[in-house]
Every structure is written in C-alpha cells, then in structure tokens.
Amino acid sequence: LKVDLVSYDCAVVWELLYKFNHRPSAVMLEVNTAFPPPFEFAMEPHSAWNELDPTHVPYHLAHGCSLSHAIRMLSIDLPEPRYVLLQMAKKDALFLRSDVAAALLGAGPLPDEFHCYQAQLVEAHGVEASRLRSWFMGVSKDADGSPWDLSETLEDMRSCVQENLVKVFGETVGRSLPFKLEARRNSAEVATDPLALPLMDLARPVYSLVQDAGSNYFLFRDMLEGVDFRSGLDQNVREQV
C-alpha cells in the first residue's frame, strides 16, 4: 500500500486498515518530516482539502502526518497484526506487517524512529532549517528548572500550523481545519536528570546530552566517538559546536 495524498493521509490509512481490515504486507506512507520525533502531528479530514489544488501551494507546512503519529497509529493503536517501521527514505516511511518483519529481521532489535529520522536526508517544507533543528534538538525547562517541558515547542508548532493553514485556505476555513499535535512520552513523570528521562531512552542511540564548562550541548553520537561525554568535550568536538 502506497499513500501520498498531501492532505489527511493517516486518516485514510486508518480507515483502510482498521475499518476495512485491509492488511497489506507493507505500507509506504509519505510523512511530514517538518515534525520530528517525538511529535505526533496529523491533519484530520475536512472537505476543504477537496477544493485545494496542490500545484498552487506545493511547499506548505500543514499536511499529512508525522513519523511519530504514523508509528502510534500502525504500531500501537492498530489491532494486530500491526506494523513496524523498517526505514525512511526522504519523506517516505516504510512499514512492514509484523509477520513479514519477523521473517526479514528475525529476533533482532527493531529500527528506532529517532535513528531512522536522523539517518536520512530530511526533506521538509514550510519551516526554516533553524526552527526545525530547534524542534528536534532543543531542550527547554519548566519554571522550576525541570527539563524536557515540550510545551513551548508545541506552542510554536501550533502557531506555525495555524498560520500556514490560514495562508493556504484563508482566514475562515484555515482556522476551522482540524489537526492533532502532541508529544509522546513513555511516562508522564518528569525526571530531574535529562539523561534519565524516558524520552532520552529512545533518543540515546542517536544523540547525547554533553555537559561542559557549565553549558549543555545536544550532539549526534557520531560526533562523540571515543569521547567520554559525561566528562566534557574535547577540543575537536568543541570546535564543531
């Protein structure tokens, strides 16, 4: 099954797989890479999409669904047999039905969504590179100093989505179009140590929090080969930051 609608793609996939119990061996879904893990974004069905000519707005932000939303839908919420993420290629995420994945991958660990997102060439539209990087790599704090409060990032994302919908569909229709946007956590409990956070358990294979001279750095692990990142940065890594 290949789905690339640039509208409410995940809603269509859900109807096919859940309501009609269609279970193809593989699902290739174009995801919106402007919303990195662990953010779950998805546009919901609305008749306004039927009137939109995508050739007039080829690079708008608010469309489709994010990788993390697709994973929740296909790997968690969908009744068995479910699907597992195999890989990404630019904007296309390839999911295999669980029995097919078992035959191809064996009993080894499943691909990680953070690694799949970071390992491919991100092709995102409607958001500047600096903002996308801050959404993926940024760490913010609550008023009491507790880390990983994602509310600021979510607020910025919602503002960008709403602004883009108004730009594409007009003020009245744009503000009425429904969409979902939240951040997935393994646990509602917020830890005080950033390296002990449930989210970091997912992110460890991809990037690390490095503390040096009173500053925090969020770096890809491939920059830290041979470096004890708990004790600080060496000169070569510091020059890259």
N, C-alpha and C positions, 0 to 999 in steps of 0.2 A: 504494500500500500504506500503510495507516494502522495503527500499532501503539501501543496504550496498555493494557498489562496490569498495570502497577504490581507487577511481580514480577521475572522474569528476561527482560525484553523483548528485549535484544540477542541473547541466545542463540536466541530464537525467530526473529528476523530472520535470523541467520546460517544457521540450518537451511533456511529458505525460499530464501535467495539462493544459498547455497553448495551444500548437499546436493541441493536440488531444482532448482537453476539457474534459479530464478524471477528475472526482471529487469524489474520494472515501471518505467515511465518516471520515477516519483518515489516516494520513501519519506518519509512523515511519521512521525517517531518521537518519542514523549514521552521527554525525557531528564531526568535528575535534576540540577537546577541547583544543588543543595547542594554539588556537587563541581565547582568551576570549572576552566577550563583552567589548566595542562596535566595535571590529574589524571585518570587513567583508572580509573574505578570501574565495576564491573559485578557484579550478583548472578548466580550460576550456578544451574542447575536443581536443584530439590530437591522431594520430594513434600510437604513441609510447606506449601508455598505453595498446594497444592490444598485444604488444610483451612482456610486463612485467610479470614475474612470481612472484606474491606476496609472495610466500613461501621463496623466496631468500632475500627479503627485508621486513620482517614483521613489522618493527618498524620505518618506515621512516616518516619524518615530513610533506612533501608536498603532501597532498592528500585530496580529498573530499572538504568540505566547512565548515565554522564556523557556530556557532549558530546564530550569528547576521546576517550573509548573508542569512541563511535559513529563518529567520524571515522577512527580507526585501522581499525576493522572494515570500513567501507564505502569508504574512500578509499585504504587502503594494503594491508590483508591480503586483501581480496576479489579473486579473479581478474577480469580485465577481461571485460565492461565494468564499471567501478567507478562510484562516485557522488561527487558534490561537494556540499559544503554551500552552500545558497543563502541561507538566512536562519533566524532564530529568532523565534518569537512566544510569549512567556512560556516555557512548558515544551516547546513543540513545535519540533523541528528539522526543516527541510525539506531533503531531499537530492534532487538531480536526477541521473539517469543521465548519464554523461559526454557522450554524443552529443546529448542533449537540452540539457544545459548549454551545449555549444558553439554550438548553434543559437540559444539565447536570449541568452547572454552574449558570444558572439563570442570574440575572442582576448584580451580584457582580463584583468586580474588577477582571480583567484578571491577570493570573500569570505574574510575572515580569521576564524578561530574566536574569537580574543580580542575582536575588534571585534563580532562577532555576539552574543557573550555579554554584553558590556558595554553594547551599544546597546539591548537590550531590557529590559523590566521583569522583573527576576528574581523568580520565584515559587518559593521554596524552603521546604521543611518539615522540621521535626525538628532545626534548627540555628539558634541565635540569630544575629541580624544581625551583631553584633560579631565573632563567631567566623568567620562566612562571609567577612566583609571581610578578616580577617587571613589566611584561607586563600588568598584571591585576590590580596591586595595585599602580603602580608607578605614581608619579606626577612630571612633568618637567616644565620648564619655558622658555619663549622666552628671547631674549637678553634684551628686555625692562622690564622684570620681570613679564609679563603677564603669568598666569598659564595655564595649560592644552594645551600646544603645544605638540601634539602627533607625530610630525614629526620624532623625534629621535627614538621613539618606532617603528614607521612604517619602518624607515630605517633599524633598527636592524632586524625586522621581514623579510623584503625583502631580506636582506643579508643571513639570515638563510635559507629561502626558496630556494634561488638561489644556495647556497652551497649544500643543500640537493639534489636538482634536478640533479646537476652535479655529485654528488656522486652516485646517483642511476642510471642515464641514460647515464652518460658520458658527456664530455665537450660540444660537438657539439649539441647533442639532448637536453641535460639538459638546455642549455641557450636559446633554442628556444621554450620550452614549455610555453604556455601562462597561466597566472593566474591573478586573481583580488585580490587586497588588498587595503583597505581603512578603515577609521574610521568614523563611523556615528555620526553626531551631530544633535541635534534638531534645532540648529541655527548656522549660520556662524559667528555670533557676539561673540567675546570672552569677557567674563566678567572679571573684575579685582578681584572680591571676589570669591575664589574657591567654597564657599558654595552657591553661586548664579548662578553657571554655569548650563546651560541646561542639560549637561550630569549628573551633580550631582542630578538633579531632578529625573533621572532614578535610580541613584545609592543609593539614600537616604534610601530605605528600607533595604539595605544590609550593607553598611559601611558608616563611618563618618570621616570627617577630624577633628582631635583634635590638638589644639594648646597649647603647654605647654613649658614654660621657653625658648621661642624663637625658638622652634622646632615644626615641623609639623609631625603628625602621622596619618596614614590612617588605621583605625581599623574596624573590623567587629562589628556591632551594638550589637551582643550578648555579647561582652566583656564590653559593656558600660551601662548595665542595672543599673539604679539608679545613674548614673554619669552625671553631667552637663558637657558635652564635650566642651562647649564653654568657660568654666571657667578653664579647665585644667584636668589633670589626677589625680586620687587618687593613693595611694601607691601600691595597689594591681594590678591595671592596668599597672602602670609604670613598675612593675617587670616583666610583661609579654611581654613588648615591646623589 
